[in-house]
Amino acid sequence: MKWSSSAPANLMLMGEHSVVYGHKAIACSLNHRLSIHWTTRDDNGIHIVSNLGDHITDTQTLAEHPSLKWVMACLRHYQAKLNSGLNIEIESDFSSTVGLGSSAAVLAAMLGGLDYLTQEKASLESLFDTGLHIIQHIQGRGSGTDLAASLHGGIILFDPQNQTVQKLACDFPISLVYCGYKTPTAKVLEKVATDWQDQPALLNHLYQIMGQTTEAAYQSLANNYIESFYKLVNTYQGLMDALGVNDATLSHLVYQLRQDCEIQASKISGSGLGDCVIGFGIMQPETLANYESILTHLSTEGLSITPH
């Protein structure tokens, strides 16, 4: 038996940090995909091939691999229903270092592929629930916004309180610039908690303003008020700065992008203190020639399963 599962890269457009505390977030899927090619085996071996590392184990042991924690967590969730071994080949047309949600993409593609194998025919909502459980088990916390974007595709407004998704049909180019380093999200969250420990009420108010800005931005997109959306993108960047997750390099990238006449707005992508900056538009090559950059577009396609 052979089949493939694939899921798109994803990007948080607005709602970073505040989504962890119950406020809505806007995320999107991109036209870059991670694919998994599956083949059942005649024995109980699990053979995994990927750019992050190769791994051989079996259905009873499911031994850990330091670079394949999301893959192994999904296999463990379905372990009782694995009636044969598997060859699992993972390939991606985007790098795991540039902040395109590779963990959520592999999680979505793994859950979809294993659901096809076990014939559970779970809904996207059910797959999300399973994935969120895995995320919170591995990370300790997480809203699952990126997973929802990879599963559903398109632009989504994600409500973490009731885990609902509202979709929008939009398209625009995005320029991503990688600053050259990353800080793990857990460490960023720890820093924010420490920095604001003496002002919890003020921090909560800041999160509320972030949530209100996100909802206003979604309404702007829903009504095709794109200029209003761009202004709110820049506003959210200011709120991220106030939160304390901006730094000199990120700030330089944000303002260099805004000086490019083809870029309409720019902000940090993700939790901050590293990773990428988003520019809305097609960045001119000379704007940030010394940095790693990628031009991408939104995609409407989410999780996909292809039998062979």
Residue pairs with C-beta under 8 A, 6 or more apart in sequence:
1 38
1 39
1 40
1 117
2 37
2 38
2 39
2 40
2 307
2 308
3 38
3 113
3 116
3 117
3 305
3 306
3 307
3 308
4 35
4 36
4 37
4 38
4 113
4 305
4 306
4 308
5 35
5 36
5 38
5 109
5 110
5 112
5 113
5 116
5 303
5 304
5 305
5 306
6 33
6 34
6 35
6 36
6 109
6 303
6 304
6 306
7 33
7 34
7 104
7 105
7 106
7 108
7 109
7 112
7 150
7 151
7 302
7 303
7 304
8 29
8 30
8 31
8 32
8 33
8 34
8 105
8 149
8 150
8 153
8 299
8 301
8 302
9 29
9 30
9 32
9 33
9 34
9 94
9 100
9 101
9 102
9 105
9 150
9 296
10 27
10 28
10 29
10 30
10 100
10 101
10 104
10 105
10 146
10 149
10 150
11 27
11 28
11 30
11 99
11 100
11 101
11 149
11 174
11 176
11 269
11 278
11 296
12 25
12 26
12 27
12 101
12 145
12 146
12 269
12 270
13 26
13 27
13 28
13 155
13 217
13 233
13 278
14 25
14 26
14 213
14 214
14 217
14 232
14 233
14 236
14 267
15 23
15 24
15 25
15 26
15 27
15 145
15 158
15 210
15 211
15 214
16 25
16 240
16 245
16 268
16 269
16 270
16 271
16 272
17 189
17 192
17 207
17 210
17 240
17 243
17 245
17 271
17 272
18 25
18 207
18 208
18 210
18 211
18 214
19 25
19 143
19 145
19 158
19 160
20 141
20 142
20 143
20 160
20 189
21 204
21 207
22 160
22 161
22 211
23 160
23 207
23 208
23 210
23 211
23 214
24 157
24 158
24 159
24 160
24 211
24 214
24 215
24 218
25 143
25 145
25 157
25 158
25 160
25 214
26 155
26 156
26 157
26 158
26 214
26 217
26 218
26 221
27 145
27 146
27 148
27 149
27 155
27 156
27 158
28 149
28 154
28 155
28 156
28 298
28 299
29 149
29 150
29 152
29 153
29 154
29 298
29 299
29 300
29 301
29 302
30 94
30 100
30 174
30 296
30 297
30 298
30 299
31 296
31 297
31 298
31 299
32 92
32 93
32 94
32 100
32 296
33 92
33 93
33 94
33 105
34 90
34 91
34 92
34 93
34 94
34 102
34 105
34 106
34 109
35 90
35 91
35 92
35 109
36 88
36 89
36 90
36 91
36 106
36 109
36 110
36 113
37 88
37 89
37 91
38 86
38 87
38 88
38 89
38 113
38 117
39 86
39 87
40 84
40 85
40 86
40 87
40 117
41 47
41 84
41 85
41 86
41 87
42 84
42 85
43 58
43 84
43 85
44 58
44 59
44 60
44 84
44 85
45 56
45 57
45 58
45 59
45 85
45 86
46 55
46 56
46 57
46 58
46 59
46 62
46 75
46 85
46 86
46 88
47 54
47 55
47 56
47 85
47 86
47 87
47 88
48 54
48 55
48 56
48 65
48 68
48 71
48 88
48 89
48 90
49 87
49 88
49 89
49 90
50 67
50 68
50 71
50 89
50 90
50 91
51 90
51 91
51 92
51 96
52 67
52 68
52 90
52 96
53 65
53 66
53 67
53 68
55 63
55 65
55 68
57 63
57 65
58 85
59 79
59 82
59 84
59 85
62 72
62 75
62 76
62 79
63 72
64 72
65 71
65 72
69 138
70 103
70 106
70 107
70 110
70 134
70 138
71 88
71 90
71 106
71 110
73 134
73 137
73 138
74 107
74 110
74 111
74 114
74 134
75 82
75 110
75 114
77 114
77 130
77 134
78 114
78 117
78 118
81 117
81 118
82 117
86 117
90 106
90 109
92 102
92 105
94 100
94 102
94 294
95 102
96 102
96 103
97 178
97 182
98 176
98 178
98 276
98 292
98 294
99 176
99 178
99 182
99 269
99 270
99 275
99 276
100 176
100 294
100 296
101 146
101 149
101 150
103 146
104 131
104 146
104 147
104 149
104 150
105 150
107 131
107 134
107 135
107 147
107 150
108 127
108 131
108 147
108 150
108 151
108 302
108 303
109 150
109 303
111 127
111 130
111 131
112 127
112 303
112 304
112 305
113 305
115 121
115 122
115 127
116 305
116 307
122 130
124 151
124 152
124 302
124 303
125 163
127 151
127 303
128 144
128 147
128 148
128 151
128 163
129 163
131 144
131 147
131 151
132 142
132 144
132 147
132 163
135 142
135 144
135 147
136 142
139 185
139 186
140 186
141 186
141 189
143 158
143 160
144 158
144 160
144 163
145 158
145 160
148 156
148 158
148 163
148 165
149 156
149 158
149 302
150 302
150 303
151 302
151 303
152 165
152 167
152 302
153 299
153 300
153 301
153 302
153 303
154 167
154 168
154 169
154 298
154 299
154 300
154 302
155 167
155 168
155 169
155 170
155 221
155 298
156 165
156 166
156 167
156 168
157 165
157 166
157 168
157 215
157 218
158 164
158 165
159 165
159 166
166 218
168 218
168 221
168 222
169 300
170 221
170 298
171 297
171 298
172 226
172 280
172 281
172 297
172 298
173 280
173 281
173 282
173 295
173 296
173 297
174 278
174 279
174 280
174 295
174 296
174 297
174 298
175 257
175 263
175 278
175 279
175 280
175 281
175 282
175 283
175 293
175 294
175 295
176 269
176 276
176 277
176 278
176 279
176 293
176 294
176 295
176 296
177 253
177 257
177 276
177 277
177 279
177 283
177 288
177 291
177 292
177 293
178 275
178 276
178 291
178 292
178 293
178 294
179 249
179 250
179 253
179 274
179 275
179 276
179 277
179 291
180 249
180 291
180 292
181 274
182 274
182 275
183 271
183 272
183 273
183 274
183 275
185 270
185 271
187 273
188 245
188 271
188 272
188 273
189 271
191 244
191 245
191 273
192 203
192 243
192 244
192 245
195 244
196 202
196 203
196 244
206 239
206 242
206 243
209 239
210 236
210 239
210 243
213 232
213 235
213 236
213 239
214 236
216 228
216 232
217 229
217 232
217 233
217 236
219 225
220 226
220 228
220 229
220 232
221 229
226 264
227 264
229 265
230 264
230 265
230 280
231 265
233 265
233 266
233 267
233 280
234 258
234 265
234 266
234 267
236 267
237 246
237 254
237 266
237 267
237 268
240 246
240 267
240 268
240 272
241 251
243 272
245 268
245 271
245 272
245 273
246 254
246 268
246 272
246 273
247 272
247 273
247 274
250 268
250 272
250 273
250 274
250 277
253 266
253 277
253 288
253 291
254 266
254 267
254 268
254 277
255 266
256 287
256 288
257 263
257 266
257 277
257 279
257 283
257 287
257 288
258 265
258 266
259 287
260 279
260 281
260 283
260 284
260 287
261 284
262 281
262 282
262 283
262 284
263 279
263 280
263 281
263 283
263 287
264 280
264 281
265 279
265 280
266 277
266 278
266 279
266 280
267 277
267 278
268 275
268 276
268 277
268 278
269 275
269 276
269 277
269 278
270 276
282 295
283 293
283 295
